[in-house]
Amino acid sequence: MNPQLAETSNTLWNVAFLLYIVAMVCYFFRLAFTKVGVDGLPVSSRAGTRVGLVGTGLALGGVAVHAVSVVQRGMASGRVPWANMFEYSSLMALVAVAVGLVVVQRRFGYGHLMGFVLFVAVIAMTSALLLYAEPGPVVPALQSYWIKIHTSAAMASSSIFMVGFVATALFLVKDTAERRVAGSGASFGGGTVGAAEAGADTLAEGYEADSGQFEEIASATAQRDVLSPVLFPVVPFLVVGAFTLAVWQLPVATLIAASAAALLGAATWYAVPLLPPAARLDNLAYRVIAFAFPIWTFAVMAGAIWAEEAWGRYWGWDPKETGSFFTWVLYASYLHARSTHGWRGRRAAWIGVIGFVALMVTYYAVNLWVVGLHSYAGV
Amino acid sequence: MTAEAPARPRLPEIPGPWQTAVRAWRVLRRMSTALVLLFTLAAASILATFVPQRPLVPTTVEEWLAGQAGPGAVVSEAFDWLGLFDVFGSVWFGVLVALLFTSLTGCLIPRWRGFLRTLRKPPPAGRNLERLTHSVELRTTLGSEQALAAAAPALRGFRRRMVAPSDTASGRPQLAAERGRAREAGSLVFHSAFYLLLLGALIGKAFGFEGQINIPEGSAFADTRIAYDLARPGRWFGLDDHRGFVVRLDDFDVRYYANQVPRDFVSRVTVLEDGREVRRGVTRVNHPLRHDGMKLYQVRFGMAPHIRVRAGDTVLFDEAVMLADAGGGVWTGAAKVSLGSRTGETRGPQIALDLVFLPDAAVNDDGVPYSRSPEPRNPRLIAELYVGDDLGLDRPAPAARFDRAAGQVLGPPAILPPGGQAAMAGGTLALEFAELRTWSGFQVSHAPGRLLLLAAAILLLGGLLPSLYSARRRVWLEARPDGDRTTVVLAGVALQRKPAFVDEFARISAAVRTALEDPA
């Protein structure tokens, strides 16, 4: 134990948290300074581009500072820095932001989505803050090299699923907008409308083939107009507000959380025409989830091997085991649904959303509210 | 008008049993059926997470059924009837798994067949190459055959075949190439591994054994069915399958961190066979001891004060009493000191001991004793003797459940340090806290089929990766004489991960172009 290191680690953690928040705000500002050009492509004003660059820089800085903080915490406690819920949640946020920057922004070129990725990461950071635990050694059950394997794999895949969830949720919104625009006949081209139905792979292809030219030219406001500007902030406000009130019974915290959700809802509504076409979002979601799924599979298997070594049985339907199992089943269903006629597109996406909810239930609810063998770890 | 409509039979035709079976099989083979079954599986598991499960928390289930917790006795009764308190042991869960495996089988058989067929087939010839999603025309000075031969090495990683002009639709020579069979192969291996997984799990269930036992330091237990406090034998793990070796707990050690969280607990044990010591070893959390196909796991521990009770010169009781953690560093327990006797000359009452143990005793401001830490820095045993004609000690129930109301407390409780003695009941009984010992709780497991499960796990992952990341591609080159030159049509299709093929095709066409310009 090294209290000095622990303290610096905490300071850096706070800095990283702040950087993520400011980066998120920058990315949303970038959206606000972005319009749909005549060719249908989102065009940022100079200010938008600049603020976007600042956001990227801050997010990168956040990741770097956060990583140093995590390493220091590990050194301070003389073990891997993912042994309790604070550390695990915090690392989930770190990996999610890193994956967002590398995959979503760099590889796929969807910088507009980063505000949403950061939002989810900030939620994970907030949950970490609420579950804060002093750095320290761990109980004998966790003293095993399997914590390096099982827990890190579970954590990494959870964070990638998190990014997948952002893409899935945005796909559902975008797809709704595209369908409604197509239904009302307001669109001129409508090339990717209903693309998800016909198979995202097929239609995204033509799109990629001609070097990023949009086949669709929908007017900027058309996709916004078909979505309710009232429901988008109000529904998240009520849902998140009710949830926060039920869990914490703190009116102020409830108001803050609900307002943040409402802002996010409004930002989503505003961002709809600027988002990549539904088929591409669907493809992004699939690629990200298909990347995380084998890691999750491995995490569950490694968990079974560890359980065999620690508790004398490899599978005992302990709440955590059961939770990881149904999460696995739901994501497996997502992958199957995506290649099944009549299920791909919206239905598959909804399964992906349910899978993510299951993942969160497995992580938070099972740890905090259900008594099981995983009920430890400095919660 | 309606009268002119052809007369229809009032009832639809009743399908015969064969037709029904065929229809059911067809429905089961559908992917949507598999998806619905998977959802049901997920839903069942979600229920099992939030409804207490009898194999895990039997007391919570009892509380639900009694209406003391949960949604009330009536709902709990319905839950019980539906098997929701033991989802994974219920009949309907078994049926669900059976249906899933039937669906899997129905899906896999034709796919394996198709896959094995394609294994033998060379890449097929292409037709209408210009109409494919990706195609490009290249020119070269080489002749048709040479051009194709020169371009072949550019298609690295592809299975290739020269197709004679007589075998193509266009009547021109082709080079047909294909890759990405690992996708289907991986998917088949992944799905087939579930049979291995099931087999391994069933073998473990049928031939495995799990037993739990708590013993104080210095004691031993034999690996026999009756020795265990709790035994969960598989259906075919018989009494004779127990090894019969003896495990003696020589010493148990627990260490704590400064914040009173256990740091490590270690049991030093000796294994004896036919009275001979065959193995000495330690078992700790995460480090089980293996012996003769059985594994000994460290799972629990506790305090076990050694207590002696004497009536004059007669020793009534001389044992280490295993105490249970009552929370807050306090340990409680009870012991059956004397079962009494209602007949004969040695007529005597039943005597029971009620014990509270504080490892680091202190008294708070309100005068209530408590324990400052879990470590035995200032150990104190608080003992009360109960005497009565029928305390229920002869019932086969744990000592802690003796009938306190039917007895009489003998004097004020004795508070003893280790080695301390107290005279109770006006000096007729002597109580001695002889020594502070600990007890250790073990799980003994025999889990056959584990290697099978490990193999299944490796196959699952090994199959999953290519099934997700490998993608099938077909590429053709067709040579068309064009004066003294040759036009080579390069065309390709991607069957999966189509967006990624854009770049791949560009790379391939660049490589082919180079090969045609500069035949090495």
Interface residues (C-beta under 8 A of the other chain):
Chain A: G136 P137 V139 P140 A141 Q143 S144 W146 D201 T202 A204 E205 E208 A209 N283 A290 F293 P294 T297 F298 M301 A304 I305 E308 E309 A310 W311 G312 R313 Y314 W315 G316 W317 D318 P319 T322 G323 F325 F326 V329 L330 A332 S333 L335 H336 A337 T340 G342 W343 A358 V361 V366 V370 V371 G372
Chain B: M31 S32 A34 L35 L38 F39 L41 A42 A43 S45 I46 A48 T49 F50 Q53 P55 L56 V57 T60 V87 F88 T133 A201 G204 E210 Y257 N259 V261 P262 R263 D264 F265 R284 V285 N286 H287 P288 K295 Y297 V299 Q443 V444 S445 A447 R450 L453 L454 A457 L460 L461 L464 L465 L468 Y469 A494 Q496 R497 K498 P499 F501 V502
